[in-house]
Amino acid sequence: MQSIRDEAHRFAVTFHRSLRNTRQLTSELDAIPGVGEKTVRKLLKEFGSSERVRTATEDQLASVAGRAAARKVKAHYAAAEAPPPFQIV
């Protein structure tokens, strides 16, 4: 019984670690359509965090990732910060 318990525990801990590692390796930049994994890595390496990428100017982003990717990143953040459209209920 003890070996069965130990094996189940080992399996559970391994699974939890893999989930945790996956969660730590993702960024909000991964959700931007048209911006690939390599571009995300370049941006994070240059700016250090997704918050600093958010506050960077389009020219700063373009110097690292290119003009097209910079436009996509700025458009993504602009859409996220825009207030929802006014609706009459």
N, CA, C and O atoms as CSV, one atom per row, in Angstrom:
chain,resi,resn,atom,element,x,y,z
A,1,MET,N,N,0.816,-1.190,0.000
A,1,MET,CA,C,0.000,0.000,0.000
A,1,MET,C,C,0.872,1.272,0.000
A,1,MET,O,O,0.561,2.258,-0.667
A,2,GLN,N,N,1.945,1.214,0.751
A,2,GLN,CA,C,2.798,2.396,0.831
A,2,GLN,C,C,3.417,2.725,-0.524
A,2,GLN,O,O,3.507,3.898,-0.885
A,3,SER,N,N,3.839,1.731,-1.271
A,3,SER,CA,C,4.446,1.990,-2.574
A,3,SER,C,C,3.419,2.548,-3.559
A,3,SER,O,O,3.766,3.378,-4.399
A,4,ILE,N,N,2.170,2.112,-3.470
A,4,ILE,CA,C,1.104,2.649,-4.322
A,4,ILE,C,C,0.867,4.113,-3.982
A,4,ILE,O,O,0.725,4.952,-4.871
A,5,ARG,N,N,0.825,4.413,-2.691
A,5,ARG,CA,C,0.641,5.795,-2.253
A,5,ARG,C,C,1.787,6.676,-2.727
A,5,ARG,O,O,1.570,7.783,-3.219
A,6,ASP,N,N,3.005,6.176,-2.575
A,6,ASP,CA,C,4.174,6.945,-2.990
A,6,ASP,C,C,4.169,7.209,-4.492
A,6,ASP,O,O,4.515,8.305,-4.933
A,7,GLU,N,N,3.778,6.206,-5.277
A,7,GLU,CA,C,3.734,6.362,-6.726
A,7,GLU,C,C,2.665,7.378,-7.134
A,7,GLU,O,O,2.898,8.201,-8.019
A,8,ALA,N,N,1.506,7.322,-6.497
A,8,ALA,CA,C,0.438,8.284,-6.789
A,8,ALA,C,C,0.880,9.696,-6.418
A,8,ALA,O,O,0.593,10.649,-7.143
A,9,HIS,N,N,1.565,9.831,-5.310
A,9,HIS,CA,C,2.053,11.132,-4.883
A,9,HIS,C,C,3.102,11.659,-5.862
A,9,HIS,O,O,3.086,12.839,-6.213
A,10,ARG,N,N,4.009,10.792,-6.299
A,10,ARG,CA,C,5.034,11.196,-7.256
A,10,ARG,C,C,4.385,11.681,-8.559
A,10,ARG,O,O,4.800,12.692,-9.126
A,11,PHE,N,N,3.379,10.962,-9.022
A,11,PHE,CA,C,2.674,11.346,-10.240
A,11,PHE,C,C,1.994,12.704,-10.067
A,11,PHE,O,O,2.072,13.552,-10.956
A,12,ALA,N,N,1.329,12.915,-8.931
A,12,ALA,CA,C,0.629,14.177,-8.681
A,12,ALA,C,C,1.609,15.352,-8.610
A,12,ALA,O,O,1.342,16.418,-9.165
A,13,VAL,N,N,2.720,15.162,-7.940
A,13,VAL,CA,C,3.710,16.232,-7.811
A,13,VAL,C,C,4.320,16.559,-9.169
A,13,VAL,O,O,4.516,17.734,-9.481
A,14,THR,N,N,4.621,15.566,-9.971
A,14,THR,CA,C,5.175,15.789,-11.308
A,14,THR,C,C,4.200,16.559,-12.181
A,14,THR,O,O,4.593,17.478,-12.899
A,15,PHE,N,N,2.930,16.184,-12.119
A,15,PHE,CA,C,1.904,16.878,-12.901
A,15,PHE,C,C,1.781,18.333,-12.463
A,15,PHE,O,O,1.706,19.228,-13.306
A,16,HIS,N,N,1.760,18.575,-11.168
A,16,HIS,CA,C,1.650,19.939,-10.654
A,16,HIS,C,C,2.848,20.785,-11.096
A,16,HIS,O,O,2.680,21.944,-11.473
A,17,ARG,N,N,4.035,20.221,-11.052
A,17,ARG,CA,C,5.231,20.953,-11.473
A,17,ARG,C,C,5.165,21.320,-12.951
A,17,ARG,O,O,5.559,22.419,-13.344
A,18,SER,N,N,4.665,20.396,-13.768
A,18,SER,CA,C,4.579,20.698,-15.198
A,18,SER,C,C,3.565,21.808,-15.454
A,18,SER,O,O,3.799,22.657,-16.314
A,19,LEU,N,N,2.450,21.826,-14.733
A,19,LEU,CA,C,1.479,22.912,-14.859
A,19,LEU,C,C,2.076,24.242,-14.424
A,19,LEU,O,O,1.892,25.261,-15.089
A,20,ARG,N,N,2.783,24.229,-13.318
A,20,ARG,CA,C,3.390,25.446,-12.792
A,20,ARG,C,C,4.428,25.998,-13.759
A,20,ARG,O,O,4.476,27.206,-13.991
A,21,ASN,N,N,5.258,25.131,-14.325
A,21,ASN,CA,C,6.274,25.581,-15.272
A,21,ASN,C,C,5.645,26.159,-16.523
A,21,ASN,O,O,6.129,27.163,-17.045
A,22,THR,N,N,4.586,25.555,-17.014
A,22,THR,CA,C,3.896,26.064,-18.192
A,22,THR,C,C,3.309,27.431,-17.906
A,22,THR,O,O,3.402,28.333,-18.739
A,23,ARG,N,N,2.713,27.595,-16.752
A,23,ARG,CA,C,2.096,28.865,-16.375
A,23,ARG,C,C,3.146,29.968,-16.253
A,23,ARG,O,O,2.871,31.117,-16.596
A,24,GLN,N,N,4.323,29.641,-15.779
A,24,GLN,CA,C,5.375,30.639,-15.616
A,24,GLN,C,C,6.006,31.039,-16.940
A,24,GLN,O,O,6.564,32.130,-17.052
A,25,LEU,N,N,5.929,30.181,-17.934
A,25,LEU,CA,C,6.588,30.454,-19.201
A,25,LEU,C,C,5.703,31.185,-20.203
A,25,LEU,O,O,6.142,31.493,-21.311
A,26,THR,N,N,4.476,31.459,-19.825
A,26,THR,CA,C,3.596,32.170,-20.748
A,26,THR,C,C,3.538,33.644,-20.367
A,26,THR,O,O,3.808,34.019,-19.226
A,27,SER,N,N,3.189,34.450,-21.319
A,27,SER,CA,C,3.128,35.886,-21.123
A,27,SER,C,C,1.864,36.402,-21.781
A,27,SER,O,O,1.296,35.744,-22.652
A,28,GLU,N,N,1.429,37.569,-21.368
A,28,GLU,CA,C,0.270,38.162,-22.023
A,28,GLU,C,C,0.595,38.522,-23.469
A,28,GLU,O,O,-0.310,38.702,-24.285
A,29,LEU,N,N,1.878,38.627,-23.787
A,29,LEU,CA,C,2.277,38.907,-25.166
A,29,LEU,C,C,1.978,37.725,-26.086
A,29,LEU,O,O,1.811,37.906,-27.292
A,30,ASP,N,N,1.910,36.519,-25.525
A,30,ASP,CA,C,1.591,35.341,-26.322
A,30,ASP,C,C,0.180,35.403,-26.893
A,30,ASP,O,O,-0.117,34.720,-27.873
A,31,ALA,N,N,-0.680,36.198,-26.305
A,31,ALA,CA,C,-2.071,36.287,-26.747
A,31,ALA,C,C,-2.264,37.247,-27.917
A,31,ALA,O,O,-3.365,37.337,-28.460
A,32,ILE,N,N,-1.227,37.957,-28.309
A,32,ILE,CA,C,-1.354,38.935,-29.396
A,32,ILE,C,C,-1.295,38.194,-30.725
A,32,ILE,O,O,-0.290,37.552,-31.028
A,33,PRO,N,N,-2.365,38.273,-31.525
A,33,PRO,CA,C,-2.344,37.585,-32.817
A,33,PRO,C,C,-1.334,38.214,-33.769
A,33,PRO,O,O,-1.251,39.436,-33.888
A,34,GLY,N,N,-0.572,37.365,-34.441
A,34,GLY,CA,C,0.407,37.851,-35.399
A,34,GLY,C,C,1.782,38.113,-34.817
A,34,GLY,O,O,2.705,38.485,-35.543
A,35,VAL,N,N,1.929,37.921,-33.509
A,35,VAL,CA,C,3.234,38.097,-32.858
A,35,VAL,C,C,3.675,36.716,-32.385
A,35,VAL,O,O,3.029,36.101,-31.537
A,36,GLY,N,N,4.782,36.241,-32.945
A,36,GLY,CA,C,5.243,34.890,-32.669
A,36,GLY,C,C,6.082,34.770,-31.415
A,36,GLY,O,O,6.389,35.747,-30.730
A,37,GLU,N,N,6.439,33.526,-31.147
A,37,GLU,CA,C,7.199,33.197,-29.941
A,37,GLU,C,C,8.571,33.878,-29.927
A,37,GLU,O,O,9.007,34.375,-28.888
A,38,LYS,N,N,9.244,33.901,-31.067
A,38,LYS,CA,C,10.575,34.526,-31.124
A,38,LYS,C,C,10.488,36.027,-30.877
A,38,LYS,O,O,11.339,36.605,-30.200
A,39,THR,N,N,9.459,36.650,-31.429
A,39,THR,CA,C,9.283,38.091,-31.230
A,39,THR,C,C,8.997,38.394,-29.767
A,39,THR,O,O,9.518,39.362,-29.213
A,40,VAL,N,N,8.165,37.564,-29.142
A,40,VAL,CA,C,7.866,37.739,-27.716
A,40,VAL,C,C,9.145,37.624,-26.903
A,40,VAL,O,O,9.384,38.427,-26.001
A,41,ARG,N,N,9.969,36.630,-27.218
A,41,ARG,CA,C,11.233,36.471,-26.489
A,41,ARG,C,C,12.140,37.689,-26.665
A,41,ARG,O,O,12.762,38.147,-25.707
A,42,LYS,N,N,12.214,38.213,-27.896
A,42,LYS,CA,C,13.034,39.410,-28.146
A,42,LYS,C,C,12.544,40.593,-27.316
A,42,LYS,O,O,13.335,41.300,-26.692
A,43,LEU,N,N,11.229,40.796,-27.318
A,43,LEU,CA,C,10.666,41.926,-26.576
A,43,LEU,C,C,10.921,41.791,-25.081
A,43,LEU,O,O,11.310,42.758,-24.426
A,44,LEU,N,N,10.702,40.594,-24.537
A,44,LEU,CA,C,10.921,40.403,-23.104
A,44,LEU,C,C,12.394,40.507,-22.739
A,44,LEU,O,O,12.733,40.997,-21.662
A,45,LYS,N,N,13.269,40.052,-23.622
A,45,LYS,CA,C,14.706,40.168,-23.349
A,45,LYS,C,C,15.129,41.636,-23.329
A,45,LYS,O,O,15.926,42.044,-22.483
A,46,GLU,N,N,14.598,42.423,-24.256
A,46,GLU,CA,C,14.972,43.840,-24.347
A,46,GLU,C,C,14.347,44.679,-23.237
A,46,GLU,O,O,15.026,45.493,-22.612
A,47,PHE,N,N,13.051,44.478,-22.993
A,47,PHE,CA,C,12.332,45.355,-22.064
A,47,PHE,C,C,12.209,44.778,-20.658
A,47,PHE,O,O,11.975,45.531,-19.712
A,48,GLY,N,N,12.358,43.480,-20.493
A,48,GLY,CA,C,12.360,42.890,-19.158
A,48,GLY,C,C,11.016,42.409,-18.653
A,48,GLY,O,O,10.962,41.441,-17.893
A,49,SER,N,N,9.929,43.053,-19.049
A,49,SER,CA,C,8.608,42.635,-18.583
A,49,SER,C,C,7.552,43.080,-19.580
A,49,SER,O,O,7.782,43.966,-20.402
A,50,SER,N,N,6.392,42.447,-19.491
A,50,SER,CA,C,5.305,42.823,-20.398
A,50,SER,C,C,4.773,44.215,-20.055
A,50,SER,O,O,4.247,44.906,-20.928
A,51,GLU,N,N,4.903,44.628,-18.808
A,51,GLU,CA,C,4.465,45.978,-18.421
A,51,GLU,C,C,5.329,47.038,-19.099
A,51,GLU,O,O,4.817,48.064,-19.546
A,52,ARG,N,N,6.629,46.797,-19.176
A,52,ARG,CA,C,7.513,47.748,-19.858
A,52,ARG,C,C,7.296,47.727,-21.364
A,52,ARG,O,O,7.470,48.749,-22.029
A,53,VAL,N,N,6.918,46.576,-21.909
A,53,VAL,CA,C,6.562,46.507,-23.332
A,53,VAL,C,C,5.316,47.343,-23.571
A,53,VAL,O,O,5.219,48.049,-24.574
A,54,ARG,N,N,4.360,47.261,-22.644
A,54,ARG,CA,C,3.106,48.016,-22.762
A,54,ARG,C,C,3.371,49.525,-22.793
A,54,ARG,O,O,2.709,50.250,-23.536
A,55,THR,N,N,4.322,50.001,-22.000
A,55,THR,CA,C,4.572,51.437,-21.907
A,55,THR,C,C,5.570,51.944,-22.948
A,55,THR,O,O,5.764,53.153,-23.080
A,56,ALA,N,N,6.202,51.034,-23.687
A,56,ALA,CA,C,7.183,51.449,-24.699
A,56,ALA,C,C,6.489,52.124,-25.873
A,56,ALA,O,O,5.327,51.849,-26.172
A,57,THR,N,N,7.215,53.001,-26.521
A,57,THR,CA,C,6.669,53.654,-27.707
A,57,THR,C,C,6.760,52.698,-28.897
A,57,THR,O,O,7.474,51.696,-28.860
A,58,GLU,N,N,6.021,53.034,-29.942
A,58,GLU,CA,C,6.041,52.181,-31.135
A,58,GLU,C,C,7.434,52.153,-31.763
A,58,GLU,O,O,7.854,51.122,-32.290
A,59,ASP,N,N,8.146,53.265,-31.712
A,59,ASP,CA,C,9.502,53.305,-32.263
A,59,ASP,C,C,10.460,52.408,-31.479
A,59,ASP,O,O,11.313,51.739,-32.062
A,60,GLN,N,N,10.313,52.399,-30.163
A,60,GLN,CA,C,11.156,51.519,-29.342
A,60,GLN,C,C,10.860,50.053,-29.656
A,60,GLN,O,O,11.777,49.241,-29.777
A,61,LEU,N,N,9.589,49.726,-29.785
A,61,LEU,CA,C,9.210,48.350,-30.117
A,61,LEU,C,C,9.717,47.980,-31.508
A,61,LEU,O,O,10.199,46.868,-31.720
A,62,ALA,N,N,9.608,48.910,-32.455
A,62,ALA,CA,C,10.022,48.641,-33.826
A,62,ALA,C,C,11.526,48.390,-33.917
A,62,ALA,O,O,11.973,47.601,-34.750
A,63,SER,N,N,12.299,49.047,-33.076
A,63,SER,CA,C,13.742,48.834,-33.113
A,63,SER,C,C,14.122,47.422,-32.677
A,63,SER,O,O,15.193,46.929,-33.032
A,64,VAL,N,N,13.256,46.775,-31.915
A,64,VAL,CA,C,13.524,45.419,-31.436
A,64,VAL,C,C,12.843,44.373,-32.315
A,64,VAL,O,O,13.460,43.376,-32.692
A,65,ALA,N,N,11.574,44.602,-32.639
A,65,ALA,CA,C,10.776,43.550,-33.271
A,65,ALA,C,C,10.320,43.866,-34.682
A,65,ALA,O,O,9.713,43.012,-35.328
A,66,GLY,N,N,10.585,45.041,-35.173
A,66,GLY,CA,C,10.115,45.401,-36.502
A,66,GLY,C,C,8.841,46.223,-36.439
A,66,GLY,O,O,8.099,46.167,-35.459
A,67,ARG,N,N,8.595,46.986,-37.492
A,67,ARG,CA,C,7.469,47.921,-37.526
A,67,ARG,C,C,6.118,47.200,-37.459
A,67,ARG,O,O,5.223,47.641,-36.737
A,68,ALA,N,N,5.960,46.105,-38.195
A,68,ALA,CA,C,4.663,45.405,-38.230
A,68,ALA,C,C,4.312,44.832,-36.867
A,68,ALA,O,O,3.174,44.966,-36.417
A,69,ALA,N,N,5.267,44.196,-36.207
A,69,ALA,CA,C,5.012,43.632,-34.883
A,69,ALA,C,C,4.734,44.740,-33.871
A,69,ALA,O,O,3.884,44.581,-32.994
A,70,ALA,N,N,5.445,45.859,-33.986
A,70,ALA,CA,C,5.227,46.985,-33.071
A,70,ALA,C,C,3.807,47.509,-33.203
A,70,ALA,O,O,3.166,47.818,-32.199
A,71,ARG,N,N,3.305,47.614,-34.435
A,71,ARG,CA,C,1.926,48.078,-34.640
A,71,ARG,C,C,0.922,47.117,-34.028
A,71,ARG,O,O,-0.062,47.537,-33.418
A,72,LYS,N,N,1.174,45.825,-34.193
A,72,LYS,CA,C,0.254,44.822,-33.634
A,72,LYS,C,C,0.230,44.887,-32.106
A,72,LYS,O,O,-0.832,44.799,-31.490
A,73,VAL,N,N,1.405,45.042,-31.506
A,73,VAL,CA,C,1.481,45.105,-30.043
A,73,VAL,C,C,0.761,46.355,-29.534
A,73,VAL,O,O,-0.037,46.271,-28.601
A,74,LYS,N,N,1.038,47.509,-30.141
A,74,LYS,CA,C,0.389,48.751,-29.700
A,74,LYS,C,C,-1.123,48.693,-29.930
A,74,LYS,O,O,-1.889,49.169,-29.092
A,75,ALA,N,N,-1.560,48.118,-31.048
A,75,ALA,CA,C,-2.997,48.005,-31.318
A,75,ALA,C,C,-3.668,47.082,-30.304
A,75,ALA,O,O,-4.790,47.343,-29.868
A,76,HIS,N,N,-2.989,46.019,-29.937
A,76,HIS,CA,C,-3.540,45.084,-28.946
A,76,HIS,C,C,-3.737,45.786,-27.597
A,76,HIS,O,O,-4.793,45.661,-26.977
A,77,TYR,N,N,-2.737,46.509,-27.157
A,77,TYR,CA,C,-2.844,47.199,-25.875
A,77,TYR,C,C,-3.827,48.363,-25.937
A,77,TYR,O,O,-4.508,48.641,-24.950
A,78,ALA,N,N,-3.911,49.034,-27.055
A,78,ALA,CA,C,-4.876,50.135,-27.206
A,78,ALA,C,C,-6.303,49.600,-27.136
A,78,ALA,O,O,-7.171,50.221,-26.522
A,79,ALA,N,N,-6.546,48.461,-27.757
A,79,ALA,CA,C,-7.885,47.857,-27.722
A,79,ALA,C,C,-8.227,47.382,-26.317
A,79,ALA,O,O,-9.382,47.458,-25.899
A,80,ALA,N,N,-7.235,46.895,-25.592
A,80,ALA,CA,C,-7.477,46.414,-24.226
A,80,ALA,C,C,-7.769,47.563,-23.270
A,80,ALA,O,O,-8.509,47.389,-22.301
A,81,GLU,N,N,-7.191,48.744,-23.535
A,81,GLU,CA,C,-7.374,49.892,-22.650
A,81,GLU,C,C,-8.574,50.751,-23.019
A,81,GLU,O,O,-9.007,51.588,-22.227
A,82,ALA,N,N,-9.113,50.550,-24.215
A,82,ALA,CA,C,-10.250,51.366,-24.670
A,82,ALA,C,C,-11.491,51.029,-23.848
A,82,ALA,O,O,-11.735,49.863,-23.537
A,83,PRO,N,N,-12.272,52.047,-23.500
A,83,PRO,CA,C,-13.494,51.764,-22.748
A,83,PRO,C,C,-14.484,51.012,-23.640
A,83,PRO,O,O,-14.451,51.152,-24.862
A,84,PRO,N,N,-15.354,50.223,-23.035
A,84,PRO,CA,C,-16.341,49.503,-23.833
A,84,PRO,C,C,-17.298,50.482,-24.497
A,84,PRO,O,O,-17.539,51.563,-23.960
A,85,PRO,N,N,-17.847,50.127,-25.650
A,85,PRO,CA,C,-18.762,51.030,-26.337
A,85,PRO,C,C,-20.001,51.274,-25.487
A,85,PRO,O,O,-20.435,50.404,-24.732
A,86,PHE,N,N,-20.556,52.458,-25.622
A,86,PHE,CA,C,-21.744,52.843,-24.867
A,86,PHE,C,C,-22.949,52.095,-25.428
A,86,PHE,O,O,-23.146,52.047,-26.643
A,87,GLN,N,N,-23.744,51.521,-24.552
A,87,GLN,CA,C,-24.918,50.782,-24.980
A,87,GLN,C,C,-26.120,51.278,-24.210
A,87,GLN,O,O,-26.050,51.506,-23.003
A,88,ILE,N,N,-27.210,51.441,-24.909
A,88,ILE,CA,C,-28.473,51.837,-24.275
A,88,ILE,C,C,-29.225,50.556,-23.955
A,88,ILE,O,O,-29.442,49.703,-24.815
A,89,VAL,N,N,-29.611,50.450,-22.710
A,89,VAL,CA,C,-30.308,49.239,-22.288
A,89,VAL,C,C,-31.759,49.536,-22.040
A,89,VAL,O,O,-32.519,48.639,-21.675
